[in-house]
Amino acid sequence: MTSGWEDQRLQTAFAARAASATRPAANLTDLTIERLRREPRPRATVIQHGLFAGLAAVLAVVVIAAIGIGFRDRVPLTSMSPSATAMIGSAASLGPSTGPASLPAMSIEAAIAMRDGSSEPGEIRVVGWLRGGVPVPCPAPMRPFNPTQLWCPQALPWIVESVADSGVGRLNEPPSGPGIQPSFALVDADALPSLMFGSAPPAAPVEITVAGHFHDRRATLCSSSGACWATFVVDRIDSIGGIAQPVTTSYDLAIQAEKGTTSSGLEIPPPTGAAEQFDAAVMSQGHRLAVLSRRVMSIDGLIDAEPALAGGWTGIGTATTVTSITAVETEEGSGTPHPFTFLFPDRGPLFYEMTADGPVVAGNLAVQAFPDLVARVGRPLTVNVTIGHRDQALDATELLVAGWAWAPGPLFCTLIRPGEPVLDQCPSTLTWLADRKPPPATGSEFPRPDGPAINLVIPPESVNLARLDTKPARVAVLGHFDDRRAAACPSGLAERCRRNFIVDEILDPARLALEATLATTVHPAPSNTPKGTATWAADTAGLPEADRTNRLISAFPVAVAALGALEPDLAGTSSTAGLDTVWLVHFLDQDVAGNAIVRTRLVIDADPAKGPAQVFDVTADGMSPALSAAP
């Protein structure tokens, strides 16, 4: 099974381990060697995040079988003073970890003694054998999750001292010797074998070495903190079956999106750049830090991993993903080394250390600077080039387009479809942007373009930001094709809606800058009297004053009853049910490829003095929870 393990060494190792176990089989060593020689059978992987396998098919109760709460990754540690450490044979004799640093391996019994003798969250390296949980009826875990909260512990795995205790769990039979129940909530446990009842067991007892700690800072947020202090939070799976595991990056990018009266689970794209790019920033923080693991999370995953952030976090900005890196100090000290957690909001200018008192700024990050609007979206294009972009590379990239623009003026329009903000309807069909100034109209005729031209579709949220006259004027139009609301257009017209140019704002070509004052004073839709203000809504959505210049397009209140006219997919969503007013915040950002795009956030109206408000990202998939940036 593992190279370098001759029979004589196995016999010596297992004999030493078996000597310390209770009720060992007389021929345990020989049996174990024989099992190690067998060809391993296929095995199921660990089911993540509280989805327990078990008796759900035959019980009305939700039954769950999981290894930990289910997050992911980590690596080994540093040298430490082995005050309560018992160096052991067999598993410990594999030698030091191949990771960035290493700790002496200690037995389960020694780890328990350290847990009971100190309240410090010291990082230790523990070696033992895997023992499965037992499939029993369990209630479904309810939010808020917490990495230290072991939901339905009887269904969760153990790490045990004795090889005789390893293997598939037994009903009403706990381990006979020392054992701990780990939380694999922050690491990737997919490589672990399934030890649940009914699964194909591994060919031999599975030895495991893990790095982690007791007394985690999140235990105070548990419903029962006493039990949570004793949880061994795994920061890295060091080895499985004697095979060293590398430093890895795990992902938790699932979100729940509401679209009308339905909701669905989705995977959002990972952040720009690999998580490894932040390793150097972590190691620059002193203590001779070594990276244990990395985890890339959506906002849902972040709150599951860091429940203290559920009330909001000013450092999150408008990021939809956050990279968390766990590291450990490697310099010599008088006691066990401490773990560190660092948070990197995607595209943020700062990174943070997550402490028991909350996130604190740890350092600066190199970020792309946008000194003005042109630096963010590019120089103005001609209408002809813009048409080529539409016909050859249709996407939602935000564009500045220079030309001559005019509107038909007051006009009686019939057969207007309500709730179709990106469909070209009267008067959009008579609102033009052209490369050349049109010839003068005669009589009651409307000016007609002479040369390359596109219709300008001005949605309700842009009406106050796109003032046009019947007299053609030289302008710069900020807008995009392929609006996310095109899918809500009438049957058969979605492609036509994708090709429409949707106006976000019309600018003076001599001053290519967003109107900061106008962005927070427009009222393009019916609204009740809001409790908050536009600047409060922008702050809460993650756009503080320092980040609004040439980024904030608009922040305005809208009555929930009128929300469907601006956002057809959001009509009837459960998150807005029973509410009077919400705020829509439109702002410039970048997609994963670095292209300028417009994003929208919805902020539930609330009294700014009474705590954080709920925030949602609005995308083509509907609305999904974001994190308030103004707690």
C-alpha positions in Angstrom: 0.0 0.0 0.0 2.8 2.4 0.9 6.3 2.2 -0.5 9.1 1.8 2.0 7.1 -0.3 4.5 8.7 -3.8 4.7 7.0 -6.6 6.6 9.5 -6.5 9.5 8.8 -2.8 10.1 5.1 -3.3 10.0 5.2 -6.1 12.4 7.3 -4.1 14.9 5.1 -1.0 14.5 1.7 -2.7 14.9 3.0 -4.8 17.7 3.9 -1.6 19.6 0.5 0.0 18.9 -1.4 -3.2 19.7 0.3 -3.5 23.1 -1.3 -0.3 24.2 -4.8 -1.1 23.0 -7.6 -2.7 25.0 -9.1 -6.0 23.9 -6.7 -6.6 20.9 -7.1 -9.6 18.8 -4.4 -12.2 19.3 -3.4 -12.2 15.6 -4.0 -8.5 15.0 -0.5 -7.9 13.6 -0.7 -10.7 11.1 -4.2 -9.7 10.1 -3.2 -6.1 9.6 -0.2 -7.0 7.4 -2.4 -9.2 5.3 -5.0 -6.4 4.8 -2.2 -4.0 3.8 -1.2 -6.4 1.0 -4.7 -6.4 -0.5 -5.6 -4.2 -3.4 -7.5 -1.2 -2.0 -11.2 -1.1 -3.0 -13.0 2.0 -4.3 -14.1 4.2 -1.5 -16.6 7.0 -1.0 -15.4 10.4 -0.1 -16.4 12.5 2.9 -19.7 14.3 2.5 -19.1 18.0 3.3 -20.9 20.6 5.3 -23.4 18.8 7.4 -24.9 16.5 4.8 -24.8 13.3 6.7 -25.4 9.9 5.0 -27.6 7.6 6.9 -31.2 6.7 7.4 -32.9 9.5 5.5 -34.6 7.0 3.1 -36.5 5.3 5.9 -36.9 8.0 8.5 -39.1 11.1 8.5 -36.4 12.9 10.4 -33.6 14.6 8.4 -30.6 12.3 8.8 -27.1 13.5 8.2 -23.7 11.8 8.2 -20.7 14.1 7.8 -17.1 14.4 8.7 -17.1 17.8 10.4 -19.1 20.8 9.4 -17.4 20.6 6.1 -15.1 23.4 4.9 -11.5 22.6 4.0 -7.6 22.6 4.0 -4.1 22.9 5.8 -0.2 21.9 6.4 2.1 21.1 9.4 3.9 23.2 11.9 6.8 24.3 14.0 9.0 23.0 16.7 7.5 23.3 20.2 8.3 22.5 23.8 6.8 19.0 24.2 5.6 19.6 27.7 2.6 17.3 27.5 3.8 15.6 24.3 4.2 11.8 24.2 6.3 10.8 21.2 4.9 7.6 19.9 6.0 4.8 17.7 4.3 3.4 14.6 2.4 6.4 13.1 4.8 8.9 14.6 7.8 7.0 13.2 6.9 8.2 9.7 9.2 11.1 10.4 8.6 14.9 10.1 6.0 16.4 7.8 7.0 17.4 4.3 5.2 20.7 4.7 6.7 24.2 5.3 7.5 23.4 9.0 6.8 20.5 11.3 5.8 19.8 14.9 6.6 16.6 16.8 3.7 14.2 16.4 1.9 13.5 19.7 -0.5 10.8 20.7 -4.2 11.3 21.1 -3.8 10.8 24.9 -1.2 13.5 25.0 -3.4 15.8 23.0 -6.3 15.3 25.4 -4.0 16.1 28.3 -2.9 19.3 26.6 -6.6 20.2 25.9 -7.6 19.7 29.5 -4.5 21.3 31.0 -4.5 24.6 29.1 -7.0 27.1 27.6 -4.6 28.2 24.9 -5.4 27.5 21.2 -1.9 26.1 20.6 -1.3 24.4 17.3 -0.4 20.7 17.7 0.2 17.8 15.4 -1.7 14.7 16.3 -1.4 11.1 14.9 -3.9 8.4 15.3 -6.4 6.1 13.4 -9.6 7.0 11.7 -12.9 5.6 13.2 -16.2 6.2 11.4 -19.3 7.7 12.9 -22.6 5.8 13.2 -25.6 6.5 11.0 -28.3 7.7 13.3 -31.3 10.0 13.0 -30.1 13.6 13.4 -31.8 17.0 12.9 -30.5 19.0 10.0 -27.8 21.6 11.0 -29.2 25.1 11.2 -27.5 28.3 10.5 -25.5 30.0 11.9 -22.9 27.3 11.3 -19.7 27.3 13.4 -16.5 25.3 12.7 -16.4 24.3 16.4 -20.0 23.2 16.6 -20.2 19.4 16.0 -23.7 18.8 14.8 -24.9 15.2 15.6 -21.5 14.1 17.0 -22.5 10.4 17.1 -22.6 10.5 13.3 -19.2 12.1 13.0 -15.8 10.4 12.8 -13.1 10.0 15.5 -9.4 10.0 15.5 -8.5 7.3 18.0 -5.3 6.1 19.8 -5.6 2.4 19.2 -5.7 0.6 15.9 -8.2 -1.8 17.5 -10.7 1.1 17.8 -10.3 2.2 14.1 -12.6 1.3 11.2 -16.3 1.6 10.8 -18.2 3.1 13.8 -20.3 0.8 16.0 -23.7 1.7 17.3 -23.7 2.4 21.1 -20.0 1.5 21.3 -17.7 4.4 21.7 -13.9 3.9 21.3 -12.5 1.8 24.1 -9.4 4.0 24.4 -8.5 7.7 23.9 -10.2 9.4 21.0 -11.1 12.9 19.8 -13.8 14.1 17.4 -12.2 16.5 14.9 -13.9 19.3 13.0 -12.9 19.1 9.3 -14.9 22.2 8.6 -12.0 24.3 7.4 -10.1 21.8 5.3 -10.6 19.6 2.3 -11.5 16.2 3.6 -12.3 14.6 0.2 -9.2 12.4 0.3 -10.4 10.7 3.5 -12.1 7.3 3.1 -15.7 6.9 4.0 -16.0 4.9 7.2 -19.8 5.1 7.4 -21.9 2.0 7.9 -22.7 0.4 4.5 -19.7 1.9 2.6 -16.9 -0.2 1.3 -14.3 -0.2 4.1 -10.7 0.6 3.3 -8.4 -2.4 2.9 -6.5 -1.6 6.1 -6.8 0.6 9.2 -6.3 4.2 8.1 -3.6 6.1 9.9 -4.0 9.9 9.9 -1.9 12.8 11.0 -3.5 16.2 11.4 -2.5 19.7 12.6 -5.0 21.7 14.5 -6.0 23.1 17.9 -8.5 23.1 20.7 -10.0 26.2 22.3 -10.8 27.9 19.0 -11.7 31.6 19.2 -15.1 30.8 17.5 -16.2 28.6 20.4 -17.6 31.6 22.2 -20.2 32.0 19.4 -21.5 28.4 19.9 -24.9 27.8 21.5 -23.0 25.7 24.0 -19.5 27.1 24.2 -18.3 24.5 26.8 -18.6 21.6 24.3 -17.1 23.8 21.5 -13.9 24.6 23.4 -13.1 20.9 23.3 -13.5 20.6 19.5 -10.3 19.8 17.7 -10.4 22.2 14.8 -8.3 20.7 12.0 -6.1 23.2 10.2 -4.4 20.7 7.9 -4.6 17.1 7.1 -0.9 16.2 7.2 -0.9 12.6 6.0 -3.4 9.9 5.3 -2.2 6.3 5.5 1.4 7.4 5.7 1.1 9.5 2.5 2.0 13.2 3.1 -0.6 15.6 1.9 0.4 18.9 0.2 -0.6 22.4 1.1 -3.8 22.9 -0.9 -6.5 25.4 -1.7 -10.1 24.4 -1.1 -13.3 26.2 -2.3 -16.7 26.9 -0.9 -18.4 29.1 -3.6 -21.9 27.9 -3.4 -24.7 30.5 -2.9 -28.4 30.6 -2.8 -30.0 32.9 -5.3 -33.6 34.0 -5.4 -35.3 34.7 -8.7 -39.0 35.6 -8.4 -40.7 33.0 -6.3 -38.0 30.4 -6.8 -34.5 29.9 -5.3 -31.6 27.7 -6.4 -28.1 26.8 -5.4 -25.3 28.2 -7.6 -21.5 28.1 -7.9 -20.0 31.6 -8.4 -16.7 32.1 -10.2 -13.6 32.1 -8.1 -11.8 35.4 -7.5 -9.2 36.9 -9.8 -5.8 35.3 -9.4 -4.8 32.2 -7.5 -4.9 32.0 -3.7 -1.2 31.3 -3.6 -0.5 34.9 -4.6 -1.2 35.9 -1.0 1.3 33.5 0.6 4.1 36.1 0.6 1.8 38.7 2.3 1.1 36.2 5.0 4.7 35.2 5.6 5.6 38.9 5.8 3.7 39.2 9.0 6.5 38.0 11.3 6.7 34.9 13.6 8.3 33.1 10.6 4.8 32.1 9.5 4.3 29.0 7.4 1.1 28.5 5.4 -1.1 25.6 6.5 -3.9 25.9 4.0 -6.0 28.2 1.9 -9.7 28.4 1.4 -11.6 30.5 -1.2 -15.2 31.3 -0.1 -18.3 33.0 -1.2 -20.0 35.3 1.3 -22.1 32.3 2.5 -19.0 30.2 3.0 -17.2 33.1 4.8 -19.9 33.5 7.3 -20.0 29.7 7.9 -16.2 29.8 8.6 -16.2 33.1 10.5 -19.6 33.5 12.1 -18.5 36.7 13.9 -18.7 38.5 10.5 -22.4 37.8 10.1 -23.3 41.2 11.3 -21.2 43.0 8.6 -17.6 43.9 7.9 -16.4 47.2 6.8 -13.4 45.7 5.1 -15.4 43.5 2.7 -16.2 46.4 0.3 -18.0 45.1 -2.8 -16.1 41.7 -2.9 -18.2 38.6 -3.5 -15.4 36.2 -2.6 -12.7 36.1 0.1 -9.6 34.1 0.4 -8.7 32.8 3.9 -5.2 31.6 4.7 -4.3 29.8 7.9 -0.7 29.9 9.0 1.3 29.0 12.0 4.3 30.6 13.7 7.5 28.6 13.3 9.9 30.5 15.5 11.0 28.9 18.8 9.0 29.8 21.8 8.2 28.7 25.4 4.9 27.1 24.5 2.9 25.7 21.6 2.8 27.9 18.5 -0.4 29.8 17.7 -2.5 29.6 14.5 -3.2 32.7 12.5 -6.0 33.4 10.0 -5.7 36.1 7.3 -8.6 37.3 5.1 -8.1 38.7 1.6 -11.3 40.3 0.0 -11.1 39.9 -3.7 -9.6 43.0 -5.4 -9.4 44.7 -2.0 -6.6 47.2 -1.2 -6.1 45.7 2.3 -5.9 42.3 4.0 -6.8 41.5 7.5 -5.9 39.2 10.4 -9.0 37.6 11.9 -8.8 37.7 15.7 -11.1 36.9 18.6 -12.0 40.6 18.6 -12.7 40.7 14.9 -10.7 41.5 11.8 -7.9 44.0 12.1 -5.9 45.5 9.1 -2.7 43.5 8.6 -1.3 45.2 5.5 -1.7 46.7 2.1 -2.1 44.9 -1.2 -1.1 46.0 -4.7 -4.3 46.9 -6.5 -5.0 48.4 -9.9 -5.5 52.1 -9.6 -8.2 54.0 -11.6 -7.4 57.7 -11.5 -10.4 58.6 -13.6 -13.3 57.2 -15.5 -11.3 56.7 -18.7 -8.7 54.6 -16.9 -11.6 52.4 -15.6 -13.6 51.9 -18.8 -11.4 53.0 -21.6 -11.4 55.9 -24.0 -14.6 56.8 -25.9 -15.3 54.7 -29.0 -17.0 55.7 -32.1 -20.5 54.3 -32.8 -19.1 52.3 -35.8 -16.5 50.6 -33.6 -19.2 50.0 -30.9 -21.5 48.3 -33.5 -18.5 46.0 -34.4 -18.1 45.1 -30.7 -21.7 44.1 -30.6 -21.6 42.1 -33.7 -18.3 40.3 -33.1 -17.9 40.1 -29.3 -21.3 40.6 -27.7 -20.8 40.9 -23.9 -21.7 43.2 -21.0 -18.4 45.2 -21.0 -19.1 48.8 -20.0 -18.3 51.1 -22.9 -17.9 54.9 -23.4 -19.3 55.9 -26.8 -18.9 59.3 -28.2 -21.3 60.7 -30.8 -24.4 62.8 -31.5 -27.5 61.9 -29.5 -31.1 63.1 -29.5 -34.5 62.0 -28.4 -37.9 62.5 -30.0 -39.2 64.7 -27.2 -42.7 64.3 -25.7 -44.4 61.5 -27.5 -47.6 59.5 -27.1 -46.6 55.8 -27.2 -49.0 52.9 -27.5 -48.6 49.2 -26.7 -45.8 49.8 -24.1 -44.9 46.5 -22.3 -44.5 47.3 -18.6 -41.7 45.7 -16.7 -39.4 45.3 -19.8 -36.6 47.8 -18.9 -34.1 46.6 -21.6 -36.6 46.0 -24.5 -36.4 48.6 -27.3 -39.9 50.2 -27.2 -41.1 53.6 -28.0 -39.5 56.1 -27.4 -36.2 54.1 -27.4 -36.8 53.3 -31.1 -36.6 57.0 -31.8 -33.7 57.8 -29.4 -30.4 57.7 -31.3 -26.6 57.9 -31.0 -24.8 58.5 -34.3 -21.3 59.1 -35.5 -22.4 62.1 -37.6 -24.7 65.0 -36.9 -28.0 64.2 -38.6 -29.4 66.5 -41.3 -32.0 68.9 -40.2 -35.5 67.4 -40.0 -38.3 69.1 -41.9 -41.8 69.8 -40.7 -43.0 67.3 -38.0 -40.5 64.6 -38.9 -38.0 63.4 -36.4 -34.3 63.7 -37.1 -33.0 60.5 -38.7 -29.3 59.3 -38.5 -27.0 59.6 -41.5 -24.4 56.9 -41.2 -23.6 54.4 -38.3 -26.1 54.7 -35.4 -27.6 52.8 -32.6 -30.8 53.2 -30.6 -30.3 54.1 -27.0 -32.4 52.1 -24.6 -32.7 54.2 -21.4 -34.0 52.0 -18.6 -36.0 53.5 -15.7 -33.0 53.7 -13.3 -31.2 55.9 -15.9 -33.9 58.3 -16.8 -32.6 61.0 -14.5 -29.0 60.4 -15.6 -29.6 60.6 -19.3 -31.0 63.9 -20.3 -31.5 64.3 -24.0 -33.1 66.9 -26.2 -34.7 66.9 -29.6 -31.8 68.9 -30.8 -28.8 66.6 -31.5 -25.9 67.2 -29.1 -22.4 66.0 -28.8 -22.3 63.5 -25.8 -20.4 60.6 -24.4 -22.7 57.7 -23.4 -21.8 55.2 -20.7 -23.5 51.9 -21.2 -23.4 48.3 -22.3 -24.9 45.5 -24.4 -25.9 42.1 -23.1 -27.7 43.4 -20.1 -28.4 40.7 -17.5 -32.1 41.4 -17.6 -32.3 40.4 -21.3 -33.4 36.9 -20.2 -36.5 38.4 -18.8 -37.6 39.8 -22.1 -40.7 38.3 -23.8 -40.4 34.9 -25.4 -38.4 35.1 -28.6 -37.0 38.6 -27.9 -34.2 37.8 -25.5 -31.5 37.9 -28.2 -32.8 41.2 -29.5 -32.7 42.6 -25.9 -29.1 41.4 -25.6 -28.1 43.4 -28.6 -29.7 46.6 -27.3 -27.4 49.3 -25.9 -28.5 50.0 -22.4 -27.6 53.5 -21.1 -26.2 54.0 -17.6 -25.4 57.7 -17.8 -24.9 60.4 -20.4 -21.8 62.6 -19.9 -20.4 65.9 -21.2 -17.6 64.8 -23.6 -15.5 67.7 -22.3 -15.8 66.2 -18.7 -15.6 62.5 -18.7 -16.6 61.9 -15.1 -19.6 60.5 -13.2 -21.7 63.1 -11.5 -21.1 62.3 -7.8 -23.8 64.6 -6.5 -26.4 63.4 -9.0 -25.6 59.7 -8.1 -27.1 60.1 -4.7 -30.0 62.5 -5.5 -31.8 60.8 -8.3 -35.3 59.3 -7.7 -36.1 57.4 -10.9 -38.8 55.1 -9.4 -41.8 55.3 -7.0 -40.7 55.1 -3.4 -42.1 55.3 0.1 -40.4 57.6 2.6 -37.1 55.7 3.3 -35.5 55.4 6.7 -32.0 55.5 5.3 -30.2 57.8 2.9 -28.5 57.3 -0.4 -25.1 57.8 1.1 -25.9 55.3 3.9 -27.1 52.8 1.2 -23.9 53.3 -0.8 -21.8 52.8 2.4 -23.8 49.7 3.3 -23.4 48.2 -0.2 -19.6 48.5 0.2 -18.9 51.9 -1.5 -17.7 54.3 1.1 -17.1 57.9 0.1 -13.4 57.2 -0.7 -14.5 54.6 -3.2 -17.4 56.4 -4.9 -15.6 58.7 -7.3 -16.1 57.6 -10.9 -17.5 54.3 -9.6 -20.9 55.0 -8.1 -23.5 55.5 -10.8 -26.6 55.8 -8.6 -28.1 54.9 -5.3 -31.9 55.4 -4.9 -34.9 54.1 -3.0 -37.7 52.2 -4.7 -41.0 50.9 -3.4 -41.0 47.1 -3.3 -44.3 47.1 -5.2 -42.5 48.9 -8.1 -39.3 46.8 -8.0 -40.4 44.5 -10.8 -40.4 47.4 -13.3 -36.7 47.9 -12.8 -35.7 44.3 -11.9 -38.2 41.9 -13.4 -36.5 38.8 -11.8 -37.0 40.2 -8.3 -40.7 40.6 -8.3 -42.1 38.5 -5.5 -38.8 37.3 -3.9 -39.2 36.1 -0.4 -36.4 38.4 0.9 -38.4 41.5 0.0 -41.8 40.1 1.1 -43.5 42.4 3.6 -41.1 45.2 3.0 -42.0 48.7 1.9 -38.7 50.1 0.5 -35.4 48.9 -0.8 -32.4 50.7 -2.3 -30.8 49.9 -5.6 -27.1 50.7 -5.9 -25.5 50.7 -9.4 -21.7 50.9 -9.6 -18.7 50.1 -11.8 -16.6 47.1 -11.2 -14.6 44.5 -13.1 -15.4 40.9 -14.2 -13.0 38.0 -13.7 -11.3 38.9 -17.0 -10.7 42.4 -15.8 -13.3 44.1 -18.1 -15.3 47.0 -16.8 -18.9 46.1 -15.9 -21.9 47.5 -14.0 -23.0 45.7 -10.9 -26.1 46.1 -8.8 -26.7 45.7 -5.1 -30.0 45.7 -3.3 -30.0 47.1 0.3 -33.0 46.6 2.5 -34.1 50.0 3.9 -33.4 50.3 7.6 -32.8 52.8 10.3 -29.0 53.5 10.0 -28.8 53.8 13.8 -30.2 50.3 14.4 -27.5 48.0 13.2 -26.6 46.6 9.8 -29.0 46.2 6.9 -29.3 43.2 4.7 -27.5 43.4 1.3 -27.9 41.3 -1.8 -26.0 41.0 -5.0 -28.3 41.2 -8.1 -27.1 39.2 -11.0 -28.6 37.3 -14.0 -29.2 34.4 -11.5 -31.3 36.6 -9.2 -30.4 38.0 -5.8 -28.0 36.3 -3.4 -26.8 37.4 0.0 -23.9 39.8 0.2 -22.2 41.1 3.4 -23.1 44.5 4.8 -20.1 46.8 4.7 -21.5 49.2 7.3 -22.1 47.2 10.5 
